[in-house]
Amino acid sequence: MDPSLSASDIANSTKPLSEASSPPVMDLLSEPASQASSAPMVDLLLEPASEGSSAPMVNILSEPASEASSAPMVDLLMEPASEASSAPMVDLLMEPASEGSSAPMVDLLMEPASEASSAPMMNLLMEPASEASSAPMMNLLMEPASDDLKEPPKPDIDPLADITNDTPLSEVKTPVAAMPQEPPSDLFDDEPSELFAEPRQSNTAKQQQTSIFDEPDEDLFSEPLGEASKKPQNDFFKEALAPVAKASNVCGPLSDNYNEHPTDIFSEEAITTLPSAVSTVSVNSKTNGVHSDEEEPDIFAEATVELSLDSPRNDRKKKEAAKPSASAPAPSVSASASKPQPKTLEELEEEVEDKFELNISITNPEKVGDGMNAYMAYKVSTQTTLPMFRSKTFTVRRRFSDFLGLYEKLSDKHTLNGYIVPPPPEKSIMGMTKVKVGKEDNSSAEFVERRRAALERYLQRVVFHPSLLQDPDVREFLERDDMPRAHNTQALSGAGFLKMINRATDSLSKMTIKMNESDVWFEEKLQEVEAEDQQLRKLHIMVDSLVGHRKELSVNTGGFAKSVAMLGSSEDNTALSRALSQLAEVEDKMEQLHQEQAASDSFCFAELLADYIRLLGSVRASFDQRMKTWQRWQDAQNMLQKKRETEAKLLWANKPDKLQQAKDDITEWEAKVTQYERDFDRVSATVRKEVLRFEKEKARDFKKQIIKYLESLLQSQQQLIKYWEAFLPEAKAIA
Amino acid sequence: MMEEAREGSLSVSAQTIRVTEAVRDGDALTFIVISQKLSGSGEYHVARTHEDFQWLQQCLFSQEVVPGILGVIFPPLPAKPQLNAPAKVLKQLGFLAMGEDWRMYCMALETYLQQVAAHTTLSKNKCLENFLTSSEPPGHQRARKGIFNRLSQAMEGMRKEGHKDVDDFFQTERDNNLTLTGCSKSATERFIDVVLTEQKLAVACGHFSTALHLCVEQEEDSAVLAFSKICVKLSEVIDSIKRNFESVAENNLSTLGLGLDLESRCQEAEKEMLYRRTCKLVELETASRNAERAKPVKKAAMDELKVAAEKEFDHVSGVAKQEIARFHSTHVELLRQALILWCEKQLETARDTSFRYSQHLQAFKGLGE
C-alpha cells in the first residue's frame, strides 16, 4: 500500500470526525500536520482509536454523533484548540515538529500522560480524550497544558513530575472512578510511568526496563529527562514506535513527526497498515504493561456511553465559545496568557505556511500529436521535503484535461464541505485550435505560455491549501506516472454549459430561498464578495485596455523607429544622419521595452485579476453550499414538526399501534435535525475560515504580484535611462 | 545715416519675439505677440489673428523690389487653426493642435516670427515692423489673394515638379528634398501616433487608478484591510505611471514633436522655393526656345525677354543657393536642438519616474502582511 492510500484513509476517517467537530479545529490540526510531516496530527487523533479497539475510531466518534448526541470527545480536544486556551496545546504539537528537536516532545508526551491517568492504557493524546467524555477531562486537558506553559518547553524535571504526579492525580479522580475495572491507584502509579519510562529507558539504560515498571514516577521521570538530549529522544521514538508501527498506523506518522528519516518509517508503515484489534491490543499491552486485553474495549464502551450522555450541551456551548475567538486576534485565556509566545490561530497558520516545503513548477509545454487530436503536454515538477511524497523531486507529464480532471475530483469532494477549491484556467477552444492548426506563430506561443503560467498558479494554489494537499488525488496527480485519462472534461464545453444551467438554477433558488441569515458576518461577506467580483471585472477590463494601449505604443514606437531610420538614411549631414540612425536603434529597443511591459502588465495584473475573478466564483460556491446545508436543516426541521403533529394527532385519536412508529420517526428526525444543524454549523465555520484564508491569500498574492510588477517596471525604467544616457552624447555630437 | 540704415531694419530684437498665448474670441483665435524694443527697455504687445499672419506672409512673398525674392525659402507659416473643427481637420495640424490651449501652435507661430525676423532679406520688410509694433491690425485685402496664389501654384506644381534641372546642384537638392520631405512627414506622423498612444495610456492609467480606489473597503478585518491598503498603494503606483506617461508625452510634444513638425514644414518650404525656381527655369527655357525660333522681326524682343528671364533666373538661383546653404545649417541645428532638449527632458522624466517607482517598491515591500 502506498502512502497516498493511507492518507486517503486518514482523509476519509477525518470526515466523520470533522462532522462532529468544529471545522476550524480540523484545519488547525491538519495544517501543522501538512507542515511537519505526513499528517502526523491527524494520525495522532485518528489512529489511536483503531488501535484501542477493533472498531475504528471513526465508529466511536460517529456513532454517538448519529445518535443525536454530539461527539464530545472531539470537542474536548477541538474546542480548546480553537479557543486560545488551545494555543498551548497546539504549540506543544507544533513546536517539536518545527524545531525538530525532541525537547518539547517531552511536553507533548507528558501531557497525554497526565491525561492518560484517566485512560491508562493509552499513550496517545487522543485516547484519553475519547474516554474522558465528562467535564473533568476538559479540565484535565486544560490544566496540564497551562501547567507546562509556565515553564519553557524544554525538558524540565520538576514540572514534569508535577504534572504527571499531582495535577492529573487530583483532577482525574472522577473519570477514573467511572472505570470500575481498574483501581485508580493503579492507573496513576503505573500508567504514566510506563509510558515514559519505557521509551526513555530504552535509550539510556535498557537493562533497567523491567525495574522501571515498578518504580515510582518521580524517579523515572527525573532521571531520563534530565539526560534527554535530542538524539536519544529521537531514537527513543524510533525504538518505541517502530514495533508499534508494524501493528498499526499510529506510529508511522507519529514517528515521522519527530524522526529524522521519516520516509523510511512511513513507507514501512504503509506496507504494514491495517490495524487489527489483536495487534493493537498487544501493542498496548506491550507498551503499557499493566493492562490486560479485555479491559480496553470495556473502557471504550464506557467512554462511548458517557459521550452520548454528555455531549449535546457541551458541544454547543463550546461552539459558541469558539466562534468569537476564531476571529479575535488574541483571546486571553489563562493558559495562553502565561505562555511565552502566545500564538493565535492566524499566526500559527502563517508559521505553517511559511515553512511550506513544496515547490511546484510547470515547464516545457509540448505539442503532442497532430491535427485536431493534438494536445499540449506540460511537465509538472515537484520539489518537496514533505515526507508524504515518495521522493524529494519528481516530474510527471500532464495535459490540460488532467488539470481539469483534478479540479473536478477536488471540487466534488470538497465543495460539499464548504471549501474553496481553486478553479483551473478555462478551456479555450479558440486558443487551442490556433495551437493545433497554426504553426509557430506569436499569438499561439503567447497563449501556451499564458496557459502554462495559469496552470502553474492553479496547482500552486491547490497545494498551498492545507486541506487539499492532503487529498490523495492531489498526490496522485503530482506523483503518478500514468494518469488515467480524465474523460468528463473531454466535452467540458458541454459540461460547462450544464454547469452554467446549474449555476442559473442555483441563483434562482437563491432568490426563492430567502435565508433568514442569523449571522451578519456571512451576509456582509457575501455582499462584499459580490461587490468585489464586479470591481475585479471592471479592473480587468481596464487592465486589458491598458495592455492593448501598451501594445499599440510598442507598435507605434516601432513605426517611428523605422521612419526615423529612413530619415537618417536620406539625411545629408553625416553627424545628423548618424544621430538619427542611433535614435532609430534606441527607438527599436524601446519598442522591445514597451512590448515587455505590455506582457508584464498582462501577466502581473490581467492574469491575476482573471484568477481572482474565477476564485471569487468558488468563494460564492462555498457560500451557496452553506445555504444548501442550511436549507436541508430547515427542511428536516419542518419534517420533524410534521412528525410531531402526526404524533399528537395519533395521541389524540388514541391509536397506540401507530404511535410507536410515529415516535420512532420523531427520534429519527430529531437525529437528522441535529445532524443537519451540526452540518450547517460545520460548513458555516469552514466557509468562514476559508473566506478568511482566501482574503489573506489574496492580499498576499496581490502584494507579491505587485512587487514583482514594480520590480519589472523599475527595471525597464532603468533600462530606459540607460538608453537615453547613451543617446544624449550622440545628439550633442551633431554639428 | 544712422536713421536711414535703420529704416529698412527691424526695431525689435528677433530673439525676444514671443507668442505668449492664444485668446479665444468667438470662433477665432487671437494671439498675443510680445517683442522687446532694440532701443530702450520697452516691449511691444500686439494682438494678431491668423489672418494677420497670413497677410504678413503674403507681404513677404510679394516683394517685387527685391531681386531673386523667389529664391528665398520663406519660413513656413502654420496652417490656420480651426476651432470647433472636426477631429479630421485637427489631425492635419498634427502636433500643433495638440497640447492645451494651443500652446504648441503658439510656439510654432513664435518660431515663424523669429525666423522671419532673423532673415536678412525678409526682416527688412516694412510689413513685419508694422506687424510687430503697430497696435492696429494690418489690412487683410491681399491675404486672400495670397492663399489663392499658393493654391494655383500647387496645382501647377504637379506638372513641373519632374522637370529636369540644368544645374546638378539643384537637381540633387531637389531629389534630396523630395525624399526628406516624405521622410520627415512620415516620421512626424509616426511620432504623433506615439504621443497619442502615450496620452491614451495616461488616460487609461487614470481610470485604472480611480477604479482601484473603489476597491477600498472600510473594515477592521485585518486581511481586508491589508487588501485595501494594497489597492490604495497600487492606485498610487498607477497614478505615477500615469504621470510618467503624461510627462513623456508632453516632452515628446514640446521638443522633438515640435521639431519634427517644423522640420517637415521647412522641407515643405524649401520644396516650394525649389519649385518656384524650377518654374523660372521652365520660363527661361521657353524664352530661349522662343528666341531661337523667333522670326527676325521679333527676334530682338524675344532676346530681350530671354535675357530678362536669364537674369531673373540667375538672381533666383543665386539667392536660392545661399538660402539652401543657410537652410541646411539651420535645419541641422534645429534638429540638434530638438533632439538634445528632448533627450534631456526624457532623461529627467525617466529618472524622476524611476525614483518614484523605487519608492513605491520600498513602500510595498514594507507593507505588512
Interface residues (C-beta under 8 A of the other chain):
Chain A: S327 P329 E346 E350 E528 E532 Q535 L536 K538 L539 M542 V543 S545 L546 H549 R550 E552 L553 N556 T557 G559 F560 K562 S563 V564 M566 L567 S570 E571 D572 N573 A575 L576 A579 L583 L692 E695 K696 K698 A699 R700 F702 K703 I706 I707 L710 E711 L713 L714 Q717 Q718 L720 I721 W724 E725 F727 L728 A731 K732 I734 A735
Chain B: N176 T179 L180 C183 S184 S186 A187 E189 R190 F191 D193 V194 T197 E198 K200 L201 A204 C205 H207 F208 A211 L212 L214 C215 E217 D221 S222 A223 V224 A226 F227 I230 K233 L234 V237 I241 H328 V332 L335 R336 L339 I340 W342 C343 E344 Q346 L347 A350 R351 T353 S354 Y357 S358 H360 L361 F364 K365 L367 E369
